Amino acid sequence: QVQLVESGGGLVQPGGSLRLSCAASGGTFSSLHMSWYRQAPGKERELVAHISPSGITTYADSVKGRATISRDNAKNTVYLQMNSLKPEDTAIYYCKAQSWARGYWGQGTQVTVSS
């Protein structure tokens, strides 16, 4: 069983930056595929970024060039650095861990981009 706890959300002005963190426990973190998703009000949850156990990364077109996903296996933590934030980035951001058997979700952290 994998437990995930996200942190780092908050209110930021357009053009600002945030770093989200997701701390994992209860599994072999280095073998997990880790992803960040987000869900805006009235919209479906969408994939933002993914990082494989070997460190290969992929990004949604909407955040490409503005987001960086990374992982620290020693700290069992995955990060999402978001720069040049836009109001349309406002959403609840969720961390997901994928093992060979199933996926696990965190509780989410709110990111609001507004002046």
Biopython code that builds the backbone (N, CA, C, O; Angstrom):
import numpy as np
from Bio.PDB.StructureBuilder import StructureBuilder

atoms = [
    (1, "GLN", "N", (0.848, -1.190, 0.000)),
    (1, "GLN", "CA", (0.000, 0.000, 0.000)),
    (1, "GLN", "C", (0.884, 1.241, 0.000)),
    (1, "GLN", "O", (1.802, 1.355, 0.813)),
    (2, "VAL", "N", (0.610, 2.164, -0.905)),
    (2, "VAL", "CA", (1.392, 3.391, -1.024)),
    (2, "VAL", "C", (0.540, 4.570, -0.562)),
    (2, "VAL", "O", (-0.605, 4.725, -0.988)),
    (3, "GLN", "N", (1.101, 5.387, 0.301)),
    (3, "GLN", "CA", (0.429, 6.613, 0.717)),
    (3, "GLN", "C", (1.179, 7.805, 0.137)),
    (3, "GLN", "O", (2.410, 7.837, 0.109)),
    (4, "LEU", "N", (0.403, 8.785, -0.326)),
    (4, "LEU", "CA", (0.980, 9.972, -0.963)),
    (4, "LEU", "C", (0.457, 11.227, -0.287)),
    (4, "LEU", "O", (-0.738, 11.346, -0.014)),
    (5, "VAL", "N", (1.355, 12.158, -0.018)),
    (5, "VAL", "CA", (0.954, 13.421, 0.597)),
    (5, "VAL", "C", (1.556, 14.568, -0.208)),
    (5, "VAL", "O", (2.774, 14.731, -0.277)),
    (6, "GLU", "N", (0.665, 15.364, -0.819)),
    (6, "GLU", "CA", (1.117, 16.510, -1.603)),
    (6, "GLU", "C", (1.228, 17.754, -0.727)),
    (6, "GLU", "O", (0.543, 17.873, 0.289)),
    (7, "SER", "N", (2.085, 18.665, -1.122)),
    (7, "SER", "CA", (2.227, 19.944, -0.449)),
    (7, "SER", "C", (2.782, 20.961, -1.432)),
    (7, "SER", "O", (3.258, 20.608, -2.511)),
    (8, "GLY", "N", (2.715, 22.228, -1.043)),
    (8, "GLY", "CA", (3.325, 23.273, -1.844)),
    (8, "GLY", "C", (2.355, 24.128, -2.633)),
    (8, "GLY", "O", (2.764, 25.098, -3.272)),
    (9, "GLY", "N", (1.069, 23.782, -2.600)),
    (9, "GLY", "CA", (0.099, 24.599, -3.307)),
    (9, "GLY", "C", (-0.141, 25.928, -2.612)),
    (9, "GLY", "O", (0.352, 26.175, -1.511)),
    (10, "GLY", "N", (-0.909, 26.774, -3.279)),
    (10, "GLY", "CA", (-1.224, 28.062, -2.697)),
    (10, "GLY", "C", (-1.691, 29.042, -3.738)),
    (10, "GLY", "O", (-2.018, 28.675, -4.866)),
    (11, "LEU", "N", (-1.716, 30.303, -3.341)),
    (11, "LEU", "CA", (-2.119, 31.399, -4.215)),
    (11, "LEU", "C", (-0.869, 32.064, -4.772)),
    (11, "LEU", "O", (0.037, 32.430, -4.024)),
    (12, "VAL", "N", (-0.829, 32.216, -6.072)),
    (12, "VAL", "CA", (0.321, 32.832, -6.726)),
    (12, "VAL", "C", (-0.173, 33.755, -7.822)),
    (12, "VAL", "O", (-1.211, 33.504, -8.435)),
    (13, "GLN", "N", (0.565, 34.817, -8.068)),
    (13, "GLN", "CA", (0.185, 35.753, -9.114)),
    (13, "GLN", "C", (0.571, 35.223, -10.488)),
    (13, "GLN", "O", (1.511, 34.438, -10.611)),
    (14, "PRO", "N", (-0.140, 35.642, -11.506)),
    (14, "PRO", "CA", (0.243, 35.249, -12.869)),
    (14, "PRO", "C", (1.700, 35.594, -13.137)),
    (14, "PRO", "O", (2.184, 36.668, -12.780)),
    (15, "GLY", "N", (2.384, 34.652, -13.774)),
    (15, "GLY", "CA", (3.805, 34.811, -14.027)),
    (15, "GLY", "C", (4.693, 34.284, -12.932)),
    (15, "GLY", "O", (5.911, 34.212, -13.096)),
    (16, "GLY", "N", (4.102, 33.917, -11.822)),
    (16, "GLY", "CA", (4.864, 33.405, -10.689)),
    (16, "GLY", "C", (5.204, 31.937, -10.808)),
    (16, "GLY", "O", (4.925, 31.293, -11.819)),
    (17, "SER", "N", (5.814, 31.419, -9.751)),
    (17, "SER", "CA", (6.268, 30.026, -9.739)),
    (17, "SER", "C", (5.832, 29.329, -8.457)),
    (17, "SER", "O", (5.592, 29.958, -7.427)),
    (18, "LEU", "N", (5.737, 28.002, -8.561)),
    (18, "LEU", "CA", (5.457, 27.163, -7.406)),
    (18, "LEU", "C", (6.210, 25.862, -7.570)),
    (18, "LEU", "O", (6.470, 25.417, -8.689)),
    (19, "ARG", "N", (6.563, 25.249, -6.439)),
    (19, "ARG", "CA", (7.086, 23.896, -6.476)),
    (19, "ARG", "C", (6.197, 23.019, -5.603)),
    (19, "ARG", "O", (6.071, 23.228, -4.397)),
    (20, "LEU", "N", (5.591, 22.038, -6.246)),
    (20, "LEU", "CA", (4.775, 21.065, -5.530)),
    (20, "LEU", "C", (5.627, 19.867, -5.167)),
    (20, "LEU", "O", (6.524, 19.464, -5.908)),
    (21, "SER", "N", (5.321, 19.304, -3.998)),
    (21, "SER", "CA", (6.018, 18.104, -3.542)),
    (21, "SER", "C", (5.012, 17.010, -3.256)),
    (21, "SER", "O", (3.877, 17.280, -2.866)),
    (22, "CYS", "N", (5.432, 15.788, -3.450)),
    (22, "CYS", "CA", (4.605, 14.619, -3.139)),
    (22, "CYS", "C", (5.491, 13.594, -2.451)),
    (22, "CYS", "O", (6.380, 13.007, -3.067)),
    (23, "ALA", "N", (5.238, 13.390, -1.175)),
    (23, "ALA", "CA", (6.018, 12.435, -0.388)),
    (23, "ALA", "C", (5.287, 11.097, -0.362)),
    (23, "ALA", "O", (4.098, 11.027, -0.050)),
    (24, "ALA", "N", (6.010, 10.053, -0.689)),
    (24, "ALA", "CA", (5.438, 8.711, -0.739)),
    (24, "ALA", "C", (5.955, 7.861, 0.409)),
    (24, "ALA", "O", (7.082, 8.032, 0.874)),
    (25, "SER", "N", (5.116, 6.947, 0.854)),
    (25, "SER", "CA", (5.520, 5.984, 1.869)),
    (25, "SER", "C", (4.784, 4.679, 1.632)),
    (25, "SER", "O", (3.714, 4.655, 1.023)),
    (26, "GLY", "N", (5.361, 3.611, 2.112)),
    (26, "GLY", "CA", (4.696, 2.320, 2.062)),
    (26, "GLY", "C", (4.984, 1.479, 0.841)),
    (26, "GLY", "O", (4.411, 0.399, 0.696)),
    (27, "GLY", "N", (5.842, 1.931, -0.029)),
    (27, "GLY", "CA", (6.163, 1.138, -1.205)),
    (27, "GLY", "C", (7.614, 1.311, -1.583)),
    (27, "GLY", "O", (8.364, 2.016, -0.907)),
    (28, "THR", "N", (8.009, 0.667, -2.665)),
    (28, "THR", "CA", (9.372, 0.820, -3.183)),
    (28, "THR", "C", (9.363, 1.966, -4.166)),
    (28, "THR", "O", (9.096, 1.784, -5.354)),
    (29, "PHE", "N", (9.658, 3.156, -3.656)),
    (29, "PHE", "CA", (9.469, 4.376, -4.439)),
    (29, "PHE", "C", (10.238, 4.338, -5.754)),
    (29, "PHE", "O", (9.724, 4.775, -6.784)),
    (30, "SER", "N", (11.443, 3.827, -5.728)),
    (30, "SER", "CA", (12.283, 3.882, -6.925)),
    (30, "SER", "C", (11.708, 3.078, -8.082)),
    (30, "SER", "O", (12.103, 3.281, -9.230)),
    (31, "SER", "N", (10.785, 2.171, -7.797)),
    (31, "SER", "CA", (10.198, 1.357, -8.859)),
    (31, "SER", "C", (8.857, 1.888, -9.350)),
    (31, "SER", "O", (8.253, 1.310, -10.254)),
    (32, "LEU", "N", (8.392, 2.975, -8.766)),
    (32, "LEU", "CA", (7.080, 3.514, -9.116)),
    (32, "LEU", "C", (7.156, 4.534, -10.257)),
    (32, "LEU", "O", (8.065, 5.362, -10.319)),
    (33, "HIS", "N", (6.175, 4.445, -11.151)),
    (33, "HIS", "CA", (5.950, 5.532, -12.087)),
    (33, "HIS", "C", (5.187, 6.610, -11.324)),
    (33, "HIS", "O", (4.199, 6.319, -10.651)),
    (34, "MET", "N", (5.648, 7.855, -11.432)),
    (34, "MET", "CA", (5.028, 8.939, -10.688)),
    (34, "MET", "C", (4.495, 9.998, -11.653)),
    (34, "MET", "O", (5.129, 10.325, -12.656)),
    (35, "SER", "N", (3.332, 10.516, -11.330)),
    (35, "SER", "CA", (2.704, 11.506, -12.207)),
    (35, "SER", "C", (2.057, 12.608, -11.391)),
    (35, "SER", "O", (1.717, 12.431, -10.221)),
    (36, "TRP", "N", (1.900, 13.745, -12.040)),
    (36, "TRP", "CA", (1.072, 14.833, -11.524)),
    (36, "TRP", "C", (-0.111, 15.010, -12.469)),
    (36, "TRP", "O", (0.042, 15.078, -13.689)),
    (37, "TYR", "N", (-1.287, 15.082, -11.871)),
    (37, "TYR", "CA", (-2.518, 15.379, -12.588)),
    (37, "TYR", "C", (-3.097, 16.657, -11.998)),
    (37, "TYR", "O", (-2.689, 17.100, -10.924)),
    (38, "ARG", "N", (-4.045, 17.239, -12.709)),
    (38, "ARG", "CA", (-4.766, 18.376, -12.156)),
    (38, "ARG", "C", (-6.221, 18.337, -12.607)),
    (38, "ARG", "O", (-6.563, 17.785, -13.653)),
    (39, "GLN", "N", (-7.053, 18.939, -11.784)),
    (39, "GLN", "CA", (-8.473, 19.009, -12.112)),
    (39, "GLN", "C", (-8.989, 20.392, -11.761)),
    (39, "GLN", "O", (-8.980, 20.803, -10.600)),
    (40, "ALA", "N", (-9.436, 21.097, -12.783)),
    (40, "ALA", "CA", (-10.021, 22.418, -12.603)),
    (40, "ALA", "C", (-11.522, 22.272, -12.406)),
    (40, "ALA", "O", (-12.101, 21.264, -12.809)),
    (41, "PRO", "N", (-12.157, 23.262, -11.793)),
    (41, "PRO", "CA", (-13.602, 23.175, -11.564)),
    (41, "PRO", "C", (-14.366, 22.944, -12.867)),
    (41, "PRO", "O", (-14.174, 23.661, -13.849)),
    (42, "GLY", "N", (-15.225, 21.943, -12.857)),
    (42, "GLY", "CA", (-16.051, 21.657, -14.016)),
    (42, "GLY", "C", (-15.338, 20.943, -15.141)),
    (42, "GLY", "O", (-15.914, 20.739, -16.210)),
    (43, "LYS", "N", (-14.094, 20.559, -14.916)),
    (43, "LYS", "CA", (-13.329, 19.877, -15.964)),
    (43, "LYS", "C", (-12.867, 18.511, -15.489)),
    (43, "LYS", "O", (-12.863, 18.219, -14.293)),
    (44, "GLU", "N", (-12.480, 17.684, -16.442)),
    (44, "GLU", "CA", (-11.977, 16.357, -16.117)),
    (44, "GLU", "C", (-10.530, 16.455, -15.614)),
    (44, "GLU", "O", (-9.808, 17.404, -15.919)),
    (45, "ARG", "N", (-10.144, 15.464, -14.852)),
    (45, "ARG", "CA", (-8.759, 15.386, -14.386)),
    (45, "ARG", "C", (-7.858, 15.115, -15.594)),
    (45, "ARG", "O", (-8.177, 14.280, -16.441)),
    (46, "GLU", "N", (-6.740, 15.824, -15.661)),
    (46, "GLU", "CA", (-5.841, 15.671, -16.798)),
    (46, "GLU", "C", (-4.409, 15.457, -16.328)),
    (46, "GLU", "O", (-3.997, 15.948, -15.277)),
    (47, "LEU", "N", (-3.670, 14.719, -17.128)),
    (47, "LEU", "CA", (-2.266, 14.467, -16.835)),
    (47, "LEU", "C", (-1.460, 15.731, -17.117)),
    (47, "LEU", "O", (-1.609, 16.357, -18.167)),
    (48, "VAL", "N", (-0.613, 16.092, -16.174)),
    (48, "VAL", "CA", (0.271, 17.243, -16.329)),
    (48, "VAL", "C", (1.687, 16.792, -16.699)),
    (48, "VAL", "O", (2.284, 17.300, -17.648)),
    (49, "ALA", "N", (2.209, 15.838, -15.940)),
    (49, "ALA", "CA", (3.581, 15.377, -16.172)),
    (49, "ALA", "C", (3.756, 13.990, -15.576)),
    (49, "ALA", "O", (3.053, 13.596, -14.646)),
    (50, "HIS", "N", (4.718, 13.259, -16.140)),
    (50, "HIS", "CA", (4.996, 11.895, -15.695)),
    (50, "HIS", "C", (6.506, 11.693, -15.673)),
    (50, "HIS", "O", (7.232, 12.232, -16.507)),
    (51, "ILE", "N", (6.962, 10.907, -14.702)),
    (51, "ILE", "CA", (8.365, 10.525, -14.664)),
    (51, "ILE", "C", (8.454, 9.037, -14.378)),
    (51, "ILE", "O", (7.819, 8.531, -13.453)),
    (52, "SER", "N", (9.249, 8.341, -15.182)),
    (52, "SER", "CA", (9.397, 6.898, -15.041)),
    (52, "SER", "C", (10.416, 6.579, -13.949)),
    (52, "SER", "O", (11.119, 7.470, -13.472)),
    (53, "PRO", "N", (10.495, 5.313, -13.557)),
    (53, "PRO", "CA", (11.527, 4.945, -12.574)),
    (53, "PRO", "C", (12.941, 5.280, -13.028)),
    (53, "PRO", "O", (13.815, 5.536, -12.199)),
    (54, "SER", "N", (13.173, 5.279, -14.336)),
    (54, "SER", "CA", (14.508, 5.585, -14.862)),
    (54, "SER", "C", (14.718, 7.077, -15.084)),
    (54, "SER", "O", (15.809, 7.501, -15.468)),
    (55, "GLY", "N", (13.672, 7.882, -14.844)),
    (55, "GLY", "CA", (13.814, 9.328, -14.962)),
    (55, "GLY", "C", (13.360, 9.926, -16.272)),
    (55, "GLY", "O", (13.565, 11.117, -16.508)),
    (56, "ILE", "N", (12.748, 9.131, -17.129)),
    (56, "ILE", "CA", (12.222, 9.665, -18.385)),
    (56, "ILE", "C", (10.967, 10.470, -18.085)),
    (56, "ILE", "O", (10.089, 10.018, -17.351)),
    (57, "THR", "N", (10.890, 11.671, -18.661)),
    (57, "THR", "CA", (9.777, 12.570, -18.360)),
    (57, "THR", "C", (8.933, 12.856, -19.595)),
    (57, "THR", "O", (9.434, 12.872, -20.719)),
    (58, "THR", "N", (7.647, 13.081, -19.367)),
    (58, "THR", "CA", (6.739, 13.538, -20.406)),
    (58, "THR", "C", (5.836, 14.604, -19.810)),
    (58, "THR", "O", (5.577, 14.623, -18.607)),
    (59, "TYR", "N", (5.359, 15.498, -20.684)),
    (59, "TYR", "CA", (4.563, 16.637, -20.243)),
    (59, "TYR", "C", (3.360, 16.848, -21.150)),
    (59, "TYR", "O", (3.392, 16.532, -22.340)),
    (60, "ALA", "N", (2.299, 17.388, -20.560)),
    (60, "ALA", "CA", (1.170, 17.847, -21.355)),
    (60, "ALA", "C", (1.612, 19.058, -22.168)),
    (60, "ALA", "O", (2.456, 19.841, -21.733)),
    (61, "ASP", "N", (1.035, 19.195, -23.341)),
    (61, "ASP", "CA", (1.393, 20.328, -24.196)),
    (61, "ASP", "C", (1.148, 21.660, -23.502)),
    (61, "ASP", "O", (1.866, 22.633, -23.732)),
    (62, "SER", "N", (0.128, 21.694, -22.651)),
    (62, "SER", "CA", (-0.260, 22.947, -22.000)),
    (62, "SER", "C", (0.783, 23.453, -21.003)),
    (62, "SER", "O", (0.778, 24.633, -20.654)),
    (63, "VAL", "N", (1.672, 22.579, -20.542)),
    (63, "VAL", "CA", (2.675, 23.000, -19.559)),
    (63, "VAL", "C", (4.101, 22.818, -20.075)),
    (63, "VAL", "O", (5.055, 23.171, -19.381)),
    (64, "LYS", "N", (4.259, 22.277, -21.269)),
    (64, "LYS", "CA", (5.592, 22.032, -21.803)),
    (64, "LYS", "C", (6.385, 23.328, -21.860)),
    (64, "LYS", "O", (5.904, 24.342, -22.366)),
    (65, "GLY", "N", (7.604, 23.285, -21.337)),
    (65, "GLY", "CA", (8.445, 24.471, -21.302)),
    (65, "GLY", "C", (8.260, 25.303, -20.045)),
    (65, "GLY", "O", (9.070, 26.185, -19.762)),
    (66, "ARG", "N", (7.199, 25.032, -19.286)),
    (66, "ARG", "CA", (6.935, 25.774, -18.047)),
    (66, "ARG", "C", (7.002, 24.890, -16.806)),
    (66, "ARG", "O", (7.080, 25.388, -15.683)),
    (67, "ALA", "N", (6.971, 23.576, -17.016)),
    (67, "ALA", "CA", (6.925, 22.649, -15.885)),
    (67, "ALA", "C", (8.114, 21.696, -15.936)),
    (67, "ALA", "O", (8.592, 21.328, -17.009)),
    (68, "THR", "N", (8.571, 21.311, -14.769)),
    (68, "THR", "CA", (9.627, 20.308, -14.662)),
    (68, "THR", "C", (9.258, 19.333, -13.558)),
    (68, "THR", "O", (9.066, 19.723, -12.406)),
    (69, "ILE", "N", (9.161, 18.055, -13.924)),
    (69, "ILE", "CA", (8.924, 17.013, -12.931)),
    (69, "ILE", "C", (10.261, 16.367, -12.606)),
    (69, "ILE", "O", (11.080, 16.143, -13.497)),
    (70, "SER", "N", (10.477, 16.072, -11.346)),
    (70, "SER", "CA", (11.713, 15.428, -10.932)),
    (70, "SER", "C", (11.416, 14.527, -9.742)),
    (70, "SER", "O", (10.362, 14.625, -9.114)),
    (71, "ARG", "N", (12.357, 13.657, -9.449)),
    (71, "ARG", "CA", (12.172, 12.747, -8.320)),
    (71, "ARG", "C", (13.467, 12.613, -7.547)),
    (71, "ARG", "O", (14.561, 12.677, -8.108)),
    (72, "ASP", "N", (13.315, 12.425, -6.239)),
    (72, "ASP", "CA", (14.449, 12.172, -5.360)),
    (72, "ASP", "C", (14.165, 10.845, -4.672)),
    (72, "ASP", "O", (13.407, 10.788, -3.704)),
    (73, "ASN", "N", (14.772, 9.792, -5.171)),
    (73, "ASN", "CA", (14.493, 8.466, -4.631)),
    (73, "ASN", "C", (14.988, 8.305, -3.193)),
    (73, "ASN", "O", (14.458, 7.489, -2.439)),
    (74, "ALA", "N", (15.988, 9.073, -2.821)),
    (74, "ALA", "CA", (16.485, 8.995, -1.447)),
    (74, "ALA", "C", (15.478, 9.576, -0.459)),
    (74, "ALA", "O", (15.439, 9.192, 0.710)),
    (75, "LYS", "N", (14.668, 10.507, -0.952)),
    (75, "LYS", "CA", (13.662, 11.149, -0.095)),
    (75, "LYS", "C", (12.252, 10.647, -0.374)),
    (75, "LYS", "O", (11.293, 11.120, 0.236)),
    (76, "ASN", "N", (12.119, 9.685, -1.296)),
    (76, "ASN", "CA", (10.792, 9.156, -1.660)),
    (76, "ASN", "C", (9.837, 10.280, -2.042)),
    (76, "ASN", "O", (8.676, 10.286, -1.634)),
    (77, "THR", "N", (10.332, 11.222, -2.823)),
    (77, "THR", "CA", (9.556, 12.417, -3.137)),
    (77, "THR", "C", (9.652, 12.748, -4.621)),
    (77, "THR", "O", (10.710, 12.627, -5.238)),
    (78, "VAL", "N", (8.523, 13.166, -5.173)),
    (78, "VAL", "CA", (8.475, 13.672, -6.532)),
    (78, "VAL", "C", (8.056, 15.137, -6.466)),
    (78, "VAL", "O", (7.257, 15.537, -5.619)),
    (79, "TYR", "N", (8.612, 15.922, -7.376)),
    (79, "TYR", "CA", (8.376, 17.355, -7.393)),
    (79, "TYR", "C", (7.794, 17.786, -8.736)),
    (79, "TYR", "O", (8.000, 17.141, -9.763)),
    (80, "LEU", "N", (7.064, 18.892, -8.695)),
    (80, "LEU", "CA", (6.617, 19.545, -9.911)),
    (80, "LEU", "C", (6.911, 21.031, -9.769)),
    (80, "LEU", "O", (6.278, 21.731, -8.979)),
    (81, "GLN", "N", (7.883, 21.500, -10.546)),
    (81, "GLN", "CA", (8.204, 22.926, -10.584)),
    (81, "GLN", "C", (7.405, 23.551, -11.708)),
    (81, "GLN", "O", (7.500, 23.131, -12.862)),
    (82, "MET", "N", (6.624, 24.547, -11.367)),
    (82, "MET", "CA", (5.803, 25.235, -12.356)),
    (82, "MET", "C", (6.213, 26.698, -12.409)),
    (82, "MET", "O", (6.220, 27.383, -11.387)),
    (83, "ASN", "N", (6.555, 27.175, -13.596)),
    (83, "ASN", "CA", (6.959, 28.565, -13.796)),
    (83, "ASN", "C", (5.984, 29.257, -14.750)),
    (83, "ASN", "O", (5.168, 28.612, -15.410)),
    (84, "SER", "N", (6.090, 30.570, -14.804)),
    (84, "SER", "CA", (5.240, 31.364, -15.714)),
    (84, "SER", "C", (3.779, 30.944, -15.590)),
    (84, "SER", "O", (3.102, 30.701, -16.590)),
    (85, "LEU", "N", (3.312, 30.863, -14.364)),
    (85, "LEU", "CA", (1.962, 30.363, -14.125)),
    (85, "LEU", "C", (0.911, 31.287, -14.715)),
    (85, "LEU", "O", (1.061, 32.509, -14.739)),
    (86, "LYS", "N", (-0.167, 30.656, -15.193)),
    (86, "LYS", "CA", (-1.276, 31.358, -15.822)),
    (86, "LYS", "C", (-2.550, 31.091, -15.038)),
    (86, "LYS", "O", (-2.632, 30.091, -14.324)),
    (87, "PRO", "N", (-3.539, 31.957, -15.152)),
    (87, "PRO", "CA", (-4.811, 31.687, -14.460)),
    (87, "PRO", "C", (-5.409, 30.331, -14.821)),
    (87, "PRO", "O", (-6.069, 29.702, -13.994)),
    (88, "GLU", "N", (-5.183, 29.883, -16.041)),
    (88, "GLU", "CA", (-5.730, 28.591, -16.456)),
    (88, "GLU", "C", (-5.011, 27.405, -15.823)),
    (88, "GLU", "O", (-5.434, 26.263, -15.995)),
    (89, "ASP", "N", (-3.933, 27.663, -15.097)),
    (89, "ASP", "CA", (-3.268, 26.603, -14.338)),
    (89, "ASP", "C", (-3.966, 26.361, -12.992)),
    (89, "ASP", "O", (-3.616, 25.429, -12.267)),
    (90, "THR", "N", (-4.937, 27.189, -12.668)),
    (90, "THR", "CA", (-5.673, 27.026, -11.412)),
    (90, "THR", "C", (-6.399, 25.688, -11.394)),
    (90, "THR", "O", (-7.186, 25.390, -12.292)),
    (91, "ALA", "N", (-6.134, 24.887, -10.372)),
    (91, "ALA", "CA", (-6.709, 23.549, -10.272)),
    (91, "ALA", "C", (-6.265, 22.915, -8.961)),
    (91, "ALA", "O", (-5.410, 23.443, -8.248)),
    (92, "ILE", "N", (-6.865, 21.776, -8.666)),
    (92, "ILE", "CA", (-6.321, 20.910, -7.622)),
    (92, "ILE", "C", (-5.320, 19.990, -8.313)),
    (92, "ILE", "O", (-5.639, 19.347, -9.314)),
    (93, "TYR", "N", (-4.126, 19.936, -7.776)),
    (93, "TYR", "CA", (-3.063, 19.109, -8.330)),
    (93, "TYR", "C", (-2.923, 17.845, -7.497)),
    (93, "TYR", "O", (-2.779, 17.892, -6.275)),
    (94, "TYR", "N", (-2.968, 16.711, -8.194)),
    (94, "TYR", "CA", (-2.902, 15.406, -7.543)),
    (94, "TYR", "C", (-1.638, 14.666, -7.963)),
    (94, "TYR", "O", (-1.206, 14.731, -9.114)),
    (95, "CYS", "N", (-1.071, 13.975, -7.014)),
    (95, "CYS", "CA", (0.059, 13.097, -7.275)),
    (95, "CYS", "C", (-0.479, 11.672, -7.439)),
    (95, "CYS", "O", (-1.391, 11.254, -6.725)),
    (96, "LYS", "N", (0.091, 10.949, -8.373)),
    (96, "LYS", "CA", (-0.296, 9.558, -8.575)),
    (96, "LYS", "C", (0.950, 8.687, -8.649)),
    (96, "LYS", "O", (1.935, 9.032, -9.302)),
    (97, "ALA", "N", (0.884, 7.556, -7.966)),
    (97, "ALA", "CA", (1.930, 6.538, -8.046)),
    (97, "ALA", "C", (1.354, 5.313, -8.723)),
    (97, "ALA", "O", (0.246, 4.882, -8.402)),
    (98, "GLN", "N", (2.104, 4.752, -9.659)),
    (98, "GLN", "CA", (1.643, 3.572, -10.393)),
    (98, "GLN", "C", (2.639, 2.447, -10.189)),
    (98, "GLN", "O", (3.800, 2.548, -10.587)),
    (99, "SER", "N", (2.175, 1.374, -9.565)),
    (99, "SER", "CA", (2.992, 0.173, -9.445)),
    (99, "SER", "C", (2.569, -0.803, -10.532)),
    (99, "SER", "O", (1.736, -0.479, -11.379)),
    (100, "TRP", "N", (3.156, -2.022, -10.504)),
    (100, "TRP", "CA", (2.758, -3.001, -11.506)),
    (100, "TRP", "C", (1.314, -3.445, -11.306)),
    (100, "TRP", "O", (0.666, -3.935, -12.231)),
    (101, "ALA", "N", (0.813, -3.263, -10.060)),
    (101, "ALA", "CA", (-0.494, -3.812, -9.715)),
    (101, "ALA", "C", (-1.610, -2.778, -9.809)),
    (101, "ALA", "O", (-2.702, -3.096, -10.281)),
    (102, "ARG", "N", (-1.357, -1.558, -9.374)),
    (102, "ARG", "CA", (-2.426, -0.571, -9.290)),
    (102, "ARG", "C", (-1.875, 0.828, -9.133)),
    (102, "ARG", "O", (-0.673, 1.025, -8.958)),
    (103, "GLY", "N", (-2.780, 1.803, -9.200)),
    (103, "GLY", "CA", (-2.424, 3.196, -8.991)),
    (103, "GLY", "C", (-2.888, 3.686, -7.637)),
    (103, "GLY", "O", (-3.864, 3.193, -7.073)),
    (104, "TYR", "N", (-2.162, 4.671, -7.131)),
    (104, "TYR", "CA", (-2.484, 5.280, -5.848)),
    (104, "TYR", "C", (-2.528, 6.788, -6.032)),
    (104, "TYR", "O", (-1.727, 7.358, -6.772)),
    (105, "TRP", "N", (-3.476, 7.432, -5.347)),
    (105, "TRP", "CA", (-3.658, 8.871, -5.465)),
    (105, "TRP", "C", (-3.426, 9.566, -4.127)),
    (105, "TRP", "O", (-3.703, 9.013, -3.063)),
    (106, "GLY", "N", (-2.918, 10.777, -4.207)),
    (106, "GLY", "CA", (-2.858, 11.630, -3.044)),
    (106, "GLY", "C", (-4.157, 12.403, -2.897)),
    (106, "GLY", "O", (-5.080, 12.247, -3.697)),
    (107, "GLN", "N", (-4.220, 13.237, -1.869)),
    (107, "GLN", "CA", (-5.455, 13.954, -1.573)),
    (107, "GLN", "C", (-5.573, 15.254, -2.353)),
    (107, "GLN", "O", (-6.644, 15.859, -2.400)),
    (108, "GLY", "N", (-4.485, 15.683, -2.961)),
    (108, "GLY", "CA", (-4.518, 16.882, -3.782)),
    (108, "GLY", "C", (-4.087, 18.131, -3.039)),
    (108, "GLY", "O", (-4.201, 18.217, -1.816)),
    (109, "THR", "N", (-3.589, 19.102, -3.801)),
    (109, "THR", "CA", (-3.222, 20.399, -3.239)),
    (109, "THR", "C", (-3.705, 21.481, -4.198)),
    (109, "THR", "O", (-3.508, 21.384, -5.409)),
    (110, "GLN", "N", (-4.332, 22.497, -3.651)),
    (110, "GLN", "CA", (-4.942, 23.548, -4.466)),
    (110, "GLN", "C", (-3.886, 24.539, -4.941)),
    (110, "GLN", "O", (-3.072, 25.024, -4.156)),
    (111, "VAL", "N", (-3.915, 24.827, -6.230)),
    (111, "VAL", "CA", (-3.097, 25.889, -6.806)),
    (111, "VAL", "C", (-4.041, 26.911, -7.425)),
    (111, "VAL", "O", (-4.858, 26.572, -8.281)),
    (112, "THR", "N", (-3.928, 28.149, -6.994)),
    (112, "THR", "CA", (-4.747, 29.223, -7.526)),
    (112, "THR", "C", (-3.838, 30.310, -8.079)),
    (112, "THR", "O", (-2.983, 30.847, -7.375)),
    (113, "VAL", "N", (-4.039, 30.621, -9.349)),
    (113, "VAL", "CA", (-3.237, 31.655, -10.008)),
    (113, "VAL", "C", (-4.151, 32.852, -10.266)),
    (113, "VAL", "O", (-5.049, 32.799, -11.107)),
    (114, "SER", "N", (-3.905, 33.905, -9.540)),
    (114, "SER", "CA", (-4.789, 35.070, -9.620)),
    (114, "SER", "C", (-4.068, 36.298, -9.117)),
    (114, "SER", "O", (-3.212, 36.218, -8.236)),
    (115, "SER", "N", (-4.422, 37.432, -9.686)),
    (115, "SER", "CA", (-3.870, 38.700, -9.206)),
    (115, "SER", "C", (-4.805, 39.317, -8.173)),
    (115, "SER", "O", (-4.519, 40.392, -7.646)),
]
sb = StructureBuilder()
sb.init_structure("model")
sb.init_model(0)
sb.init_chain("A")
sb.init_seg("    ")
for serial, (resi, resn, name, xyz) in enumerate(atoms, 1):
    if name == "N":
        sb.init_residue(resn, " ", resi, " ")
    sb.init_atom(name, np.array(xyz, "f"), 0.0, 1.0, " ", f" {name:<3s}", serial, name[0])
structure = sb.get_structure()
